[in-house]
Amino acid sequence: MHKMYKAGSVRSRRTLVATLAIAGMGIAGLALAFSGGDLLRDIGERLAQDAQRVVAFFGGRTSSPAAKAPSTVQALSVAARTGSAIANPDPMTTRNASGWLRTFTRSGSIDQDNTFFQPIGTNGRSCASCHLQSAAWSMTPGEIRARFATTGGTDPLFRTNDGANAPNLDVSTVAARRIAYSMLLDRGVIRVGIGIPANAEFTLADVDDPYHYASAAELSLFRRPLPSTNLAFLTGIMWDGRETQTPFLPPMHAGQDSDALNVALVKQASDATIGHAQGIDPTPEQLADIVAFESGLTTAQIRDDVAGMLNEGDAIGGPRILANQRFYVGINDTLGADPTGALFDQESMGLFGAWANASDNGNPAKAAARAAIARGEALFNQKPLTITDVAGLNDALGLPSIPGTCSSCHNDPNVGNHTVGLPLNIGIADASRRTPDMPLYTLRNNTTGETVQTTDPGLALITGKWKDIGKFKGPVLRGLAARPPYFHNGSATTLDDVVDFYDTRFSMNLSAQEKQDLVAFLKAL
């Protein structure tokens, strides 16, 4: 725990103690009953103890965990487990395939009256149409298909402007809608239409679009909705950074000096309302309401089905501690951009090291699961890989080969994105990874005549620069278990697929056990 809270936390001791005393100590636990009643012991007490530990570390005065636990437990509405169905009356916590996800807010609740949940456009959509709490404030194909089945594809999510594979497709029948919205249903992606910039260093030489719509005036780009949570840690807005109005430069701390972030989030909310919701520009009050709401969300996995509570046994998983994670633009930057002059520390993830030698305490399965998560974290920080042919890194440094680890790019401590704006091309949009349902674009360099094929030019459609083709930002890694599929285009169905990609792409030579351990760690985030 001490590793995360280094000197110079961006929140004052007094503020942290006060907010935890108000919002943390009386927080309701998850309400379900696992065999043996371990939920009441684990969640009812561990969430209270979690707040106790943070407050105690910063010198706050609290009563003992034993004194606080009964009030927390009394707040639980114990539900019965029948087969695989588990009731969950706690509005801050949602179920996923690996365990439970939790969203933390300082108020202890989700303000359903916020403009974020209101359809302020013309097509029935709100921000929450594509940013669901249960999907770590993104959305998943499973949830999308459920909405389609319930409404026959008439839910506001299913609109042709960006939900369909092309805006001119037939949606007159359920069968037609199932075809028109296939990318949304199968991959959970929204179609983003962006044209080739007028001053671009390249032209569109050829288009292979299975939906017969894309052109130089509007390429069809299929992208996953990024989570509208954990925003304080961002160093760029949108996959291609197009809503980043000015570079996020030091000094800029989470919760402080964040004008650049707020300006970008306001612009994103406005553009989303005008574009995705087909509305008019929201009022300044509406935009401020949306940004304040989403800026107050912190989300992470809180419980693993086998390993148990992720903030137990000196582990520091879950969203409450994440909400107080130290961050500033450039912190732990790999290339020396940390404004304090601190050197890069490859141990960027320090959540589960205490589980490396977990005793079984009569539950060997739980101990084994915890040890696997700890091994996965160590692999993330320490397993050597070879960085080659990554535009934005190898070319920028003039080094054809760079030794590194996962944390070389995912260097934000306990968060996992990059702490400066550093969009990279790791090959996700390469023609070699193209599937038949994805458009393919051939771009030609205006000066050299060189051509490259890609399913998404990424940053290059914003800057017009040849060197930026295929570059995207790296996302925050918390809450991954709740929001498959992965990568900007949803091309990795599972976290196993993600690990397989990196293993091959960067010559990691992972064993089967190492792959399993890495996946276990990623699911615990």
C-alpha positions as CSV (number, residue, x, y, z in Angstrom):
1,M,0.0,0.0,0.0
2,H,2.8,2.4,0.8
3,K,4.1,2.0,-2.7
4,M,1.0,3.7,-4.1
5,Y,0.8,6.6,-1.7
6,K,4.2,8.2,-2.2
7,A,4.8,11.6,-0.8
8,G,3.1,14.4,-2.6
9,S,-0.4,13.0,-3.0
10,V,-2.6,15.4,-5.0
11,R,-5.3,15.4,-2.3
12,S,-4.6,16.9,1.1
13,R,-4.6,14.7,4.1
14,R,-7.6,16.6,5.6
15,T,-9.7,16.2,2.4
16,L,-8.9,12.5,2.0
17,V,-9.8,11.8,5.7
18,A,-13.0,13.8,5.5
19,T,-14.2,12.2,2.2
20,L,-13.4,8.7,3.4
21,A,-15.2,9.4,6.7
22,I,-18.3,10.6,4.9
23,A,-18.3,8.5,1.7
24,G,-16.2,5.5,2.7
25,M,-17.0,4.2,6.1
26,G,-20.7,3.7,5.8
27,I,-20.6,2.4,2.2
28,A,-23.0,-0.5,1.6
29,G,-21.4,-3.8,0.7
30,L,-22.5,-6.2,-2.0
31,A,-25.7,-8.0,-1.2
32,L,-25.5,-11.7,-2.1
33,A,-24.8,-14.9,-0.3
34,F,-22.0,-17.2,-1.4
35,S,-21.8,-20.7,0.1
36,G,-20.5,-20.6,3.6
37,G,-21.6,-17.0,4.1
38,D,-18.2,-15.6,3.1
39,L,-19.7,-12.6,1.4
40,L,-20.8,-11.0,4.6
41,R,-17.4,-11.6,6.1
42,D,-15.5,-10.6,3.0
43,I,-17.4,-7.7,1.6
44,G,-19.2,-6.3,4.6
45,E,-16.0,-6.1,6.6
46,R,-13.4,-5.7,3.9
47,L,-14.9,-2.5,2.4
48,A,-15.0,-1.0,5.8
49,Q,-11.5,-2.1,6.6
50,D,-10.3,-0.7,3.3
51,A,-11.4,2.8,4.2
52,Q,-10.0,2.3,7.7
53,R,-6.5,1.4,6.2
54,V,-6.4,4.4,3.9
55,V,-7.5,6.9,6.6
56,A,-5.1,5.4,9.1
57,F,-2.3,5.6,6.7
58,F,-2.9,9.3,6.3
59,G,-3.2,9.9,10.0
60,G,-7.0,10.1,10.3
61,R,-8.8,9.0,13.4
62,T,-11.3,6.2,12.9
63,S,-13.0,3.7,15.1
64,S,-12.0,0.1,14.9
65,P,-13.0,-2.1,11.9
66,A,-15.0,-4.2,14.4
67,A,-17.0,-1.2,15.4
68,K,-17.8,-0.2,11.9
69,A,-18.4,-3.6,10.3
70,P,-21.8,-4.3,12.0
71,S,-23.4,-1.1,10.6
72,T,-22.1,-2.0,7.1
73,V,-23.4,-5.6,7.5
74,Q,-26.7,-4.4,8.7
75,A,-27.0,-2.4,5.5
76,L,-26.7,-5.5,3.4
77,S,-29.9,-7.0,2.0
78,V,-28.8,-10.7,1.8
79,A,-30.0,-12.3,-1.4
80,A,-30.2,-16.0,-2.2
81,R,-28.1,-17.7,-4.8
82,T,-30.0,-20.2,-7.0
83,G,-27.8,-21.9,-9.5
84,S,-25.8,-19.2,-11.3
85,A,-28.3,-16.5,-10.6
86,I,-27.1,-14.0,-7.9
87,A,-29.2,-11.2,-6.8
88,N,-27.5,-7.8,-6.3
89,P,-29.4,-5.0,-4.8
90,D,-26.3,-2.8,-4.4
91,P,-26.6,-0.1,-7.1
92,M,-22.9,0.6,-7.0
93,T,-21.9,-3.0,-7.9
94,T,-22.5,-5.1,-11.0
95,R,-21.8,-8.7,-12.0
96,N,-19.5,-9.8,-14.8
97,A,-18.0,-13.1,-15.9
98,S,-15.1,-12.9,-13.5
99,G,-16.7,-11.5,-10.4
100,W,-18.0,-8.1,-9.4
101,L,-17.3,-4.6,-10.6
102,R,-17.8,-1.6,-8.4
103,T,-18.1,2.1,-9.2
104,F,-17.1,4.5,-6.4
105,T,-18.4,8.1,-6.0
106,R,-17.8,10.5,-3.2
107,S,-21.5,10.7,-2.6
108,G,-21.9,7.0,-2.4
109,S,-24.5,6.9,-5.2
110,I,-25.2,7.2,-8.9
111,D,-27.1,10.4,-9.7
112,Q,-29.7,9.0,-12.2
113,D,-31.1,12.5,-12.6
114,N,-27.9,13.8,-14.1
115,T,-28.0,15.1,-17.7
116,F,-25.7,12.1,-18.5
117,F,-28.9,9.9,-18.3
118,Q,-31.2,12.3,-20.2
119,P,-32.0,12.0,-23.9
120,I,-31.2,15.6,-24.8
121,G,-30.7,14.9,-28.6
122,T,-33.4,14.0,-31.1
123,N,-33.0,10.2,-31.5
124,G,-33.7,9.1,-27.9
125,R,-30.1,8.5,-26.9
126,S,-28.4,9.7,-23.8
127,C,-24.7,9.3,-22.8
128,A,-25.9,6.2,-20.9
129,S,-27.0,4.6,-24.1
130,C,-23.4,3.6,-24.9
131,H,-21.8,4.0,-21.5
132,L,-23.3,1.5,-19.1
133,Q,-22.2,1.1,-15.5
134,S,-22.3,-2.7,-15.8
135,A,-19.8,-2.6,-18.6
136,A,-17.4,-0.3,-16.7
137,W,-19.1,2.6,-18.4
138,S,-18.6,1.2,-21.9
139,M,-20.8,-1.4,-23.5
140,T,-20.5,-5.1,-24.5
141,P,-21.9,-7.1,-27.4
142,G,-23.9,-9.3,-25.0
143,E,-25.7,-6.4,-23.5
144,I,-26.3,-4.9,-27.0
145,R,-27.7,-8.2,-28.3
146,A,-30.0,-8.3,-25.2
147,R,-31.4,-4.9,-26.1
148,F,-31.9,-5.9,-29.7
149,A,-33.8,-9.0,-28.6
150,T,-36.0,-7.1,-26.3
151,T,-36.8,-4.3,-28.7
152,G,-36.4,-5.9,-32.1
153,G,-33.6,-3.4,-32.8
154,T,-35.7,-0.3,-32.0
155,D,-33.9,0.8,-28.8
156,P,-32.3,4.2,-29.2
157,L,-28.9,2.6,-29.5
158,F,-29.9,1.3,-32.9
159,R,-29.8,4.3,-35.1
160,T,-28.3,4.4,-38.5
161,N,-26.2,7.6,-38.1
162,D,-23.5,5.6,-36.4
163,G,-25.0,2.3,-35.1
164,A,-25.4,0.8,-38.5
165,N,-22.6,-0.5,-40.7
166,A,-23.5,2.4,-43.1
167,P,-26.1,5.2,-42.6
168,N,-28.0,4.3,-45.8
169,L,-28.8,0.6,-45.0
170,D,-32.3,-0.8,-44.8
171,V,-33.7,-1.1,-41.3
172,S,-37.3,-1.6,-42.1
173,T,-37.6,-5.0,-40.6
174,V,-36.1,-6.9,-37.7
175,A,-34.2,-9.1,-40.1
176,A,-32.9,-6.1,-42.0
177,R,-31.9,-4.4,-38.7
178,R,-30.0,-7.5,-37.6
179,I,-27.9,-7.2,-40.8
180,A,-27.5,-3.4,-40.7
181,Y,-26.4,-3.4,-37.1
182,S,-24.2,-6.5,-37.3
183,M,-20.9,-4.7,-36.4
184,L,-22.6,-3.2,-33.3
185,L,-24.1,-6.6,-32.4
186,D,-21.0,-8.7,-33.0
187,R,-18.2,-6.3,-31.9
188,G,-19.8,-3.6,-29.8
189,V,-18.4,-0.9,-32.1
190,I,-19.8,2.4,-33.3
191,R,-19.2,3.6,-36.8
192,V,-17.2,6.9,-36.7
193,G,-17.2,8.8,-40.0
194,I,-14.1,10.9,-40.7
195,G,-12.8,12.2,-44.0
196,I,-9.2,12.6,-45.3
197,P,-8.0,16.1,-44.1
198,A,-7.5,18.6,-46.9
199,N,-3.9,19.1,-46.1
200,A,-3.1,15.4,-45.6
201,E,0.3,14.0,-46.7
202,F,-1.6,11.1,-48.3
203,T,-4.6,10.3,-50.4
204,L,-7.1,7.5,-50.5
205,A,-6.0,5.2,-53.3
206,D,-8.5,2.4,-52.8
207,V,-11.4,1.4,-50.7
208,D,-12.7,-2.1,-50.0
209,D,-15.8,-1.5,-48.0
210,P,-18.2,-4.5,-47.6
211,Y,-21.0,-2.0,-46.9
212,H,-20.3,0.1,-50.0
213,Y,-20.4,3.5,-48.3
214,A,-16.9,4.7,-47.3
215,S,-15.0,7.3,-49.4
216,A,-12.3,9.9,-49.0
217,A,-15.0,12.3,-47.8
218,E,-16.0,9.9,-45.0
219,L,-14.1,6.8,-44.0
220,S,-16.1,4.3,-41.9
221,L,-14.1,3.6,-38.8
222,F,-15.5,1.0,-36.3
223,R,-14.5,1.8,-32.7
224,R,-15.3,0.7,-29.2
225,P,-16.8,3.3,-26.8
226,L,-14.2,4.3,-24.3
227,P,-15.2,4.1,-20.6
228,S,-16.6,7.4,-19.2
229,T,-15.0,6.7,-15.8
230,N,-11.5,7.0,-14.3
231,L,-11.2,10.2,-16.4
232,A,-8.8,11.9,-14.0
233,F,-6.0,9.7,-15.3
234,L,-6.4,10.5,-19.0
235,T,-3.8,12.2,-21.1
236,G,-5.9,12.2,-24.3
237,I,-9.6,12.1,-25.2
238,M,-10.9,9.6,-27.8
239,W,-8.9,6.8,-29.4
240,D,-7.4,9.2,-32.0
241,G,-7.1,12.1,-29.5
242,R,-9.4,14.3,-31.6
243,E,-11.1,15.8,-28.6
244,T,-7.9,16.7,-26.9
245,Q,-8.0,20.5,-27.5
246,T,-4.6,21.3,-26.2
247,P,-1.8,18.9,-25.0
248,F,-2.1,17.8,-21.4
249,L,1.2,19.0,-20.2
250,P,2.8,19.1,-16.7
251,P,2.0,20.4,-14.2
252,M,-1.5,18.8,-14.3
253,H,-2.6,16.8,-11.3
254,A,-5.7,14.6,-10.9
255,G,-8.3,16.9,-9.4
256,Q,-6.1,19.9,-9.8
257,D,-4.8,22.1,-12.6
258,S,-7.1,20.1,-14.9
259,D,-8.4,22.9,-17.2
260,A,-7.1,21.1,-20.3
261,L,-8.9,17.9,-19.4
262,N,-12.2,19.7,-18.5
263,V,-12.1,21.6,-21.8
264,A,-11.6,18.4,-23.7
265,L,-14.4,16.6,-21.8
266,V,-16.8,19.5,-22.5
267,K,-16.0,19.4,-26.2
268,Q,-16.4,15.6,-26.3
269,A,-19.8,15.8,-24.5
270,S,-21.0,18.5,-26.9
271,D,-19.8,16.7,-30.0
272,A,-21.4,13.4,-28.8
273,T,-24.7,15.1,-28.3
274,I,-24.6,16.7,-31.7
275,G,-23.3,13.6,-33.5
276,H,-24.3,10.4,-31.7
277,A,-27.6,11.8,-30.2
278,Q,-28.3,14.0,-33.3
279,G,-29.1,17.0,-31.1
280,I,-28.2,20.6,-30.9
281,D,-25.3,21.9,-28.8
282,P,-26.2,21.4,-25.2
283,T,-26.3,24.4,-22.8
284,P,-23.2,25.2,-20.8
285,E,-25.1,24.0,-17.7
286,Q,-25.9,20.7,-19.3
287,L,-22.3,20.2,-20.4
288,A,-21.0,21.1,-16.9
289,D,-23.5,18.6,-15.4
290,I,-22.3,15.8,-17.6
291,V,-18.6,16.4,-17.1
292,A,-19.0,16.8,-13.3
293,F,-20.9,13.4,-13.2
294,E,-18.5,11.4,-15.3
295,S,-15.4,13.0,-13.7
296,G,-16.7,11.8,-10.3
297,L,-16.7,8.1,-11.3
298,T,-14.0,5.7,-10.3
299,T,-14.4,2.1,-11.4
300,A,-12.6,-1.2,-10.9
301,Q,-13.1,-4.9,-10.2
302,I,-13.8,-5.4,-6.5
303,R,-14.2,-9.2,-6.2
304,D,-12.9,-12.2,-8.1
305,D,-15.1,-15.3,-8.0
306,V,-12.2,-17.4,-6.8
307,A,-9.7,-15.1,-5.3
308,G,-12.3,-13.2,-3.3
309,M,-12.2,-9.6,-2.4
310,L,-9.5,-7.7,-4.3
311,N,-8.7,-5.4,-1.4
312,E,-8.1,-8.2,1.1
313,G,-4.9,-9.6,2.5
314,D,-3.0,-6.3,2.0
315,A,-4.0,-6.2,-1.7
316,I,-5.2,-2.8,-2.8
317,G,-7.6,-3.5,-5.7
318,G,-11.0,-2.0,-6.1
319,P,-12.1,1.6,-6.9
320,R,-12.0,3.3,-3.6
321,I,-8.3,3.2,-3.3
322,L,-8.0,3.9,-7.0
323,A,-9.9,7.1,-6.4
324,N,-7.0,8.4,-4.3
325,Q,-4.2,7.1,-6.6
326,R,-1.5,9.7,-7.1
327,F,-1.4,11.0,-10.6
328,Y,0.0,13.9,-12.6
329,V,0.8,14.2,-16.3
330,G,4.2,12.6,-16.9
331,I,4.3,10.6,-13.7
332,N,6.6,7.6,-14.2
333,D,7.0,8.4,-17.9
334,T,9.2,5.9,-19.7
335,L,11.0,8.5,-21.8
336,G,11.9,10.9,-19.0
337,A,9.0,13.3,-19.2
338,D,8.2,13.2,-15.5
339,P,8.4,16.8,-14.5
340,T,9.8,15.9,-11.1
341,G,12.8,14.3,-12.7
342,A,12.0,11.0,-11.2
343,L,13.2,8.0,-13.2
344,F,10.9,5.5,-14.8
345,D,10.0,2.6,-12.4
346,Q,9.0,-0.5,-14.4
347,E,7.0,-1.8,-11.3
348,S,4.1,0.3,-12.5
349,M,1.5,-2.1,-11.1
350,G,1.7,-2.6,-7.3
351,L,-1.8,-3.9,-6.4
352,F,-1.4,-7.6,-5.6
353,G,2.3,-8.2,-4.6
354,A,1.2,-9.1,-1.1
355,W,-0.5,-12.2,-2.6
356,A,2.6,-13.7,-4.0
357,N,3.0,-16.1,-1.0
358,A,-0.6,-16.2,0.1
359,S,-1.4,-18.8,2.7
360,D,-4.5,-21.0,2.0
361,N,-6.2,-20.5,5.4
362,G,-8.2,-23.6,4.7
363,N,-9.1,-22.5,1.1
364,P,-6.4,-23.6,-1.3
365,A,-8.4,-22.6,-4.4
366,K,-8.6,-19.0,-3.2
367,A,-4.9,-19.0,-2.3
368,A,-4.0,-20.4,-5.7
369,A,-6.1,-17.8,-7.5
370,R,-4.5,-15.0,-5.5
371,A,-1.0,-16.3,-6.2
372,A,-1.8,-16.4,-9.9
373,I,-2.9,-12.8,-9.9
374,A,0.3,-11.8,-8.1
375,R,2.4,-13.7,-10.6
376,G,0.5,-12.1,-13.5
377,E,1.2,-8.6,-12.0
378,A,4.9,-9.5,-11.7
379,L,4.9,-10.7,-15.4
380,F,3.3,-7.4,-16.4
381,N,6.0,-5.4,-14.7
382,Q,9.0,-7.7,-15.4
383,K,8.6,-10.1,-18.3
384,P,11.0,-9.0,-21.1
385,L,9.6,-8.1,-24.5
386,T,11.1,-6.7,-27.6
387,I,9.6,-3.5,-29.0
388,T,10.0,-3.3,-32.7
389,D,8.3,-1.5,-35.6
390,V,6.1,0.6,-33.3
391,A,5.5,3.9,-35.0
392,G,5.7,6.7,-32.4
393,L,8.3,4.9,-30.4
394,N,11.0,3.1,-32.4
395,D,11.1,5.7,-35.1
396,A,10.9,8.6,-32.6
397,L,13.9,7.3,-30.7
398,G,15.8,6.1,-33.8
399,L,16.0,2.6,-32.2
400,P,15.0,-0.4,-34.3
401,S,14.7,-2.6,-31.2
402,I,13.9,-1.5,-27.6
403,P,13.9,-3.9,-24.6
404,G,10.9,-3.4,-22.4
405,T,8.0,-4.9,-20.5
406,C,4.3,-4.3,-20.5
407,S,4.8,-1.4,-18.2
408,S,7.0,0.4,-20.7
409,C,3.9,1.7,-22.4
410,H,1.4,1.0,-19.7
411,N,3.3,3.1,-17.2
412,D,0.6,4.9,-15.2
413,P,1.0,3.6,-11.7
414,N,-1.9,1.2,-10.9
415,V,-3.9,2.5,-13.8
416,G,-2.2,1.3,-16.9
417,N,-2.5,3.9,-19.6
418,H,0.4,6.2,-20.7
419,T,1.0,9.2,-18.5
420,V,1.8,11.5,-21.4
421,G,0.0,11.7,-24.8
422,L,1.8,9.1,-26.7
423,P,-0.4,7.5,-29.5
424,L,1.3,4.4,-30.9
425,N,0.9,2.0,-33.8
426,I,1.3,-1.5,-32.5
427,G,-0.4,-3.0,-35.6
428,I,-4.0,-3.5,-34.5
429,A,-5.3,-1.8,-37.7
430,D,-2.8,-3.5,-40.0
431,A,-4.2,-5.2,-43.2
432,S,-2.8,-8.5,-41.9
433,R,-5.4,-8.4,-39.1
434,R,-8.3,-7.4,-41.3
435,T,-11.4,-9.5,-41.1
436,P,-14.0,-9.6,-43.9
437,D,-16.5,-7.5,-42.0
438,M,-14.1,-4.6,-41.7
439,P,-13.4,-2.0,-44.4
440,L,-9.8,-1.8,-45.8
441,Y,-8.2,1.4,-47.0
442,T,-5.2,1.8,-49.2
443,L,-3.4,5.1,-48.6
444,R,-0.8,6.6,-50.9
445,N,2.0,9.0,-49.7
446,N,1.8,12.1,-51.8
447,T,5.6,12.6,-51.9
448,T,7.0,9.1,-52.2
449,G,4.2,7.2,-53.8
450,E,4.5,4.5,-51.0
451,T,1.2,2.8,-50.1
452,V,-0.1,1.2,-46.9
453,Q,-3.2,-0.6,-46.1
454,T,-5.1,-0.2,-42.9
455,T,-8.6,-0.7,-41.4
456,D,-8.3,2.6,-39.6
457,P,-5.8,5.4,-40.1
458,G,-6.3,6.6,-36.5
459,L,-4.5,9.8,-35.6
460,A,-3.5,10.4,-39.2
461,L,-7.1,11.5,-40.0
462,I,-6.7,14.2,-37.4
463,T,-3.2,15.4,-38.1
464,G,-3.0,14.5,-41.8
465,K,0.5,13.1,-41.2
466,W,1.8,10.0,-42.9
467,K,3.7,8.9,-39.8
468,D,0.6,8.9,-37.7
469,I,-1.3,6.2,-39.7
470,G,-2.5,3.5,-37.4
471,K,-1.7,5.3,-34.2
472,F,-4.1,5.1,-31.2
473,K,-3.8,6.0,-27.5
474,G,-3.5,3.3,-24.9
475,P,-6.6,3.1,-22.6
476,V,-6.9,2.9,-18.9
477,L,-6.7,-0.8,-17.9
478,R,-9.0,-0.8,-14.8
479,G,-12.3,-2.7,-15.1
480,L,-11.2,-4.8,-18.1
481,A,-13.2,-7.9,-17.1
482,A,-16.5,-6.0,-17.5
483,R,-15.9,-4.6,-20.9
484,P,-15.0,-7.0,-23.7
485,P,-14.1,-7.0,-26.5
486,Y,-10.8,-5.2,-26.6
487,F,-8.6,-2.9,-28.7
488,H,-10.0,0.1,-30.5
489,N,-11.9,-2.1,-33.0
490,G,-13.1,-4.9,-30.7
491,S,-10.8,-7.4,-32.5
492,A,-9.8,-9.3,-29.4
493,T,-12.8,-11.1,-28.1
494,T,-11.3,-12.1,-24.7
495,L,-8.3,-11.1,-22.5
496,D,-6.8,-14.4,-23.6
497,D,-6.8,-13.0,-27.2
498,V,-5.2,-9.8,-26.0
499,V,-2.4,-11.7,-24.3
500,D,-1.9,-13.9,-27.3
501,F,-1.6,-10.8,-29.5
502,Y,1.1,-9.3,-27.4
503,D,2.9,-12.6,-26.9
504,T,3.3,-12.9,-30.7
505,R,3.7,-9.3,-31.6
506,F,6.5,-8.6,-29.1
507,S,8.2,-12.0,-28.9
508,M,7.4,-12.5,-25.2
509,N,7.6,-16.3,-25.4
510,L,5.0,-16.8,-22.7
511,S,4.3,-20.3,-21.4
512,A,0.8,-21.5,-21.0
513,Q,0.9,-20.8,-17.3
514,E,2.3,-17.3,-17.8
515,K,-0.6,-16.5,-20.2
516,Q,-3.1,-17.8,-17.6
517,D,-1.5,-15.7,-14.9
518,L,-1.4,-12.5,-17.0
519,V,-5.1,-13.0,-17.8
520,A,-5.9,-13.6,-14.1
521,F,-4.2,-10.3,-13.3
522,L,-5.9,-8.3,-16.0
523,K,-9.3,-9.6,-14.9
524,A,-8.6,-8.5,-11.4
525,L,-8.0,-4.9,-12.5
